[in-house]
């Protein structure tokens, strides 16, 4: 491209010059004037459209990049373009508003920076790096004529890192870096990206060797890992004009296929166990809510309060509400638990009275009262009381007289 471009541009300019001479000869002074206008315009267009994009006689600055100018084989100058940043004399890229004096800006024509090519040239170099896409490693290689000074994410792959228990794992790590001094990154180390990759790989192996396979594979130590890597690598990397903004482990798998299969099976079993526990907790919570709802209705009916008012008091101060209506709540919860036990929805433990003589009359009376309470609840489900309208559809509702009878029965049982 670089050889073809000057030849192509040169041919166009030569054609324009020849055309201008012919026009000048044919049309005299007018033709000469036209030629003098035509030839510079053509030269500028060739420079702007053909040569400058290839760094010949001029170049364009792109947002987020730095361009380095070489004179022979030596560094000559550098220019950058990044919103909110500027270059200082030691070639650090700093934030706008910093106290450091700004390096002299280059002369530009419509965004184009002219320079003395071929005595000076735009610096080019071969860059190799790794990217991860959908968990797949992609190796990339390209000849670049710019330096990336905006944040960029590189991939680091670590193979066969042994855990504390000597279990090998493979890791994929993404590292967001930012070059803050392009001169140091390009000329004070041979290949900063390769060096960074090597340093991170070594620090990763060190971290993995200090932790168990289970901790590594589950990602339990992600923050500790990040801190370990940055602590080991960042200071060294900053000597060469590069800083680490962020990093993350995107994949950890056992190096051995048998370990991977066993790990996947263990994870599946653990998730099933967790799901069972969550489901059981949800069922228990649902049952507790149902019990409390029924108890609140009983207390509301017994005290003349509304369920809505009791709910507000419960949310504001549960202890105060329980103390205020302790007797009513005690009896109500006892009746609710007994009712749920008869329905088969809860474990039922009945305390038998001491007096069981006479054919178990006391036991019969207790069981009869519980069955009666259950019938009241079932009847209320089908036919809500007209005198006490339900607070919401499907809730158990009790009349004042029914609750008073049940509370009186509860008191009697506790005195026996």
N, C-alpha and C positions, 0 to 999 in steps of 0.2 A: 504493500500500500504506500509506504513512504517513498519508494523509488518511482512508482507509477504516478503519484500525485504531482511531484514537481515537473515531470515530463508532460503530463496532461495540461497542467496550468501553463507551462512554458509554451506549449504548442498553441494554446488559445491566445496568449499574449503576442506571440510571433505573428499569428494570423491577423490580429487586430492592428499591429504595427504596419504590416504589409498593406492591409486594407487602407489604413490612414494615409500611407505614402501615395497609393494609387489615387485616392480621392483628392489629395493635395495637388497632384500633377494634373488631374483632369479638370478640377474646378478652381484652381488658382488659390487666391487668398481665402476665399470662403471654404474651399476644401481643406486647406491647411488648418483653419480654425476648428472645423468639425473634427479633424484628426486629433488635434490637441485636446479636445474634450473627450473624444471616444476612447483614446488609448489609456489615460489615467483611470477612467471609469471601469474599463475592462480589467486593468491591473488590480484595482481595489476589489472588484467582485471575485476575481480568481483568488486573491489573498483571503477574503472573508469566507467564501463558500467552499474552496477546494484546499488551500494550503493550511489555514489556521486550524481546521478540525483535526489535522494530522501533525500539528506542532511545527509547521514549516513557516519560518519568518514571523509567526505569531501563534498564539494559542488562546483558548477560552478557559476561564475559570468556572467550574461547576459548583453548585451549592453542596456543601458538605465535604469538599475535597481540597487538598493542597497540591500545588504544582512546584516541582523542584527544577531549577535551571542549572545545568552543568556547563562549565567552560573547559573543554577538553575532557579530562577524566576527574576534574575537581569540582566540588560544590561551589556554585556562584551565588545563587539567590533562591528565595522561596516566596510564593504568594499563596494566600488562602481565600476561600469564600465560604463563610458560614454565618447565618443570621444569629445575632446576639454574641458573637465572638470576634476577636481580632488578634493579630499577630504582634508580638513584641520583639525586641532586638535579639534576644537569645533563642528565638523561634518557638517559644511557648505560646500555645493558643489559650487566651484568657477571656473571661467574661467582659462584656461591655460594662463600663463604669468602674473598672479596676483602676488602681492607682498607677499602674505601669504605663509608660509612654508608648504610644502606638508606633510600630515600624512604618517607614515611609511607604505609602501606597503606590502601586505601579501605574504608569501611564496607560490609559485604555482608550480604544476607539470602538464605540458601540459594543462594549463588553469584551473586546478583543485586545489582548496584550501583545504588542509587537516586540520582537527582540532580534538580535543579530545571528540568525541562522545562516549558515551551518557552523559558524564559529562557536555558537552556544546552542545547546539542545535541551529539550525536555527530558528529564531523567526517566528511564524505563527500567523495570525490574520484573523478575519472574516470581509470582506469588502462588504458593500452594496452601490450601486450607481444606477443612472438613465442614460439611453441613449435614444436619440430620433432617430427614423428611419422612414423616409417618413411621418413625422408628427405624428407618433405613439409612445407613451411612453413605454419603455421597462425597467422593474425593473431587476437588476442583483445582484447576491449574490455569493460570492466565497471565499474560504479559500486560502489566499495568503501567500507565503513564501518569498516575496520580496516587496520592496517599489518602486513605479514608480517615477523616478527622471527626466524623460523627459516630455515635455508638453503633457497634456492629456485633452480631452474635456469631461466634465460632463454635464448632463442635470439637470435643475431645473424647476419644474412645480409649478406655482402659481395659485391657484383656487380662484374664487370669489373675486378678488381684485376690490374694488369699486372706480370708478372715482370721479371726482369733483362733478358730478351730480348724484352720487349714483347709477351709472350703473355698474353692476358686469361684469368683464371680466376674461377670463382664458388666461394665458400666458405660452409659452414654451421658456425657455432661455437656451442657450448653453454657458458654461463658460470654457475657456481654462486656466487651472491652471498648476503650476510647483512647485514641492517640492524642496526647496533649502536647507532644513535641515531635513533629515529623522528622526533624533533623536527627535526633537521638535514635529514633526507631529505625531509620534507614541506614545510618552511618556509624553508630556506636555499637552495633551488634549485627552479626551476619544475617540472621533471619529471626526477627523478634517473635513471629508466630510459632515457628518450630521450637524456639526456646521456651516460650510460654507453655506449649503443649507438653514438652518434656518435664517442666517443673510441676505442672498440675498433675501429670501422671504419677510422678514420684510422691507428691504429697498425698494423692488419693490412695496409693498403695500403703503408705504409712498409716493413714486413718483407718482403712479397712482392716489392717492387721491388728488394730487395737480394739475391735468391736466384734460382736458375735454375728453369725450368719443371719439369724432371725432379725436382729436389729437393722442390719444393712438391707436385707431383702424387703422388709416392710416399710422402709423409708422413715423410721422413727427418729433418725438422727440428722435430718436434713439441715437444720439450722446449725448444729454442731459441726457438720461436715463443711458447710459454707464458711463458717468462722475459721476452721482449721486451714482450709485451702488459702483463704485470703491472708491469714497470718503468716503462712509459709511462703507465699509467692508474691504478694502485692508489693512489698518494699523493694524486692529485687527487680520486679518488672518496671516499677516507677523510675528506676535509674535509667531506663532506656525509653522514657517518654510515653509509657503506656500505663493506664490504670484499669482496674477491674470494677465495673459498675454493679454487676450482679452475676449470679450463676445459679444453676439448678441441675439436679440429677433428673433426667427424663426417662431413664430406663436402667433397671438392675435385674440381671438374670443370672442363674447359675451357669458356669462355664460347661458343666457336665450335664448332659441331657437327662440322666436319671435323677439328679438333684432337682432339675427344673420340673420334671413330672411330679415328683414327690411334694415339692413346694406348692405347686398348683393344687394338688389334691388336698393338702393341709389347709390351704387358704379357703377352698370350697367348704370343707368341714367346719372351719371356724366361722365362716359367714352364715352357714346353716344354724350353728349354735347361737350366734348373735341374733339371728332372725327369730329363733324360738324364744329367746329371753325377752326380746322386744315385744313379741306377740303376747307372751304371758303377762308382762307388765302392763300392756295396754288393756288386756282383759280384766286384770285386777283393778286398774284405775276406773274402767267402765263400771265395774260392779260397785266400787266405792262411791262413785258419783250417784249411781242408782239408789244406794242405801241412804246416802245423805239427803237426796231429793225427797225420798219418802218420809224420812225423819223430819225434815223441815216442814212438810205438809202437815204432819201430825202435830208438831209444836205450834204451827200457825193456827190450826183449828182449835187446839186446846187453850191458847192464850188470846185469841181474838186478833192476832196480827196477820198481816199478809205475807205470803211467801217472798214477794219482792222486797219488802222491808227487812225481813230476816236475812235475805241474801246480801243486802247492802251492809247490814250489821256484821255479817260473817266475813265479808271482804275487808271491812274496816278494822275489826278487832275480834278475831275468832275466840280468843280466851275470854273476853268480856261477855260475849254472847253465850258461851257455854256456862259461865258462872251465873249469869242472869236467869237462864232457863235450865239449870243443871238437872233438876228432877224430871222435867218434861222430856229432855233429851235422853236421859238414862232409860226411861221407860220406852220412849219411841224407838231408840236404837235396838233395845232388847226385843221389842215386837217385830221390828223389821228383820232382824237376824233370824228370829224364829220362823217368820213367814218364808224367808228365802230358803231356810233349811228344809221346810216342808215341800217347797217347789223343787228341791234337789239342786239348788244353785249355790249352796254353801255347806261347809262342814258344820254339823249340828251336834253340839254336846249339851245334853239336858242334865241339870243337877236335880237328882231325885230327892223329894222330901223325906224326912226321917220317918214320918208316920205313914206306913204303907199297909197298915192293918185294915181289916174290913173290906177285903177284896180290892185294895189299892184305890180307895175312893179319891184320895188327894191327887194321885197320879192321873186318874180319869178326869177329874175336874180340870187339872192343868192342861191336859191334852185337848179336852173339849174347848177350853178357852182359846187355845192356839188355833184350833180348826175354825172356831167361830171368827177369830180375827182374820184368818186367811179367806174365809168366805166373804167377809166384808170387803176385803181388798179386791177379790175377784169380781164381786158385784159392782164395785165402783168403776172397775175397768170397763164394764159393759154399759152401765147406766149411771153416769155422773149425777151427783146430787143437785137438785133444782135450787135448794136453798144456798148452797155454797158452790158457785160456778167454778170450773177448773181454771187454773192459771195458765195452762197451755195444753195442747192436744196430747193425749196419751199419758199424762201424769196420773198417779194414784191420788184420789181425793177422798177425804174423810169428813163426816159431819161432826159438829161440836159434841153432840151427845155420844156418838160412837167413840170418839177419842177419850172423852171423860170416863166412859165405862171401861175402856181398855187401861187407862191410867189408874183407875181405882183398883182394877184387877191386879195390875202390876204391884201396887203398894201392898195389897193383901198377900200376894205371894212372897214378898220380901220379909214380911213380919212373921211368916210361918217358920 
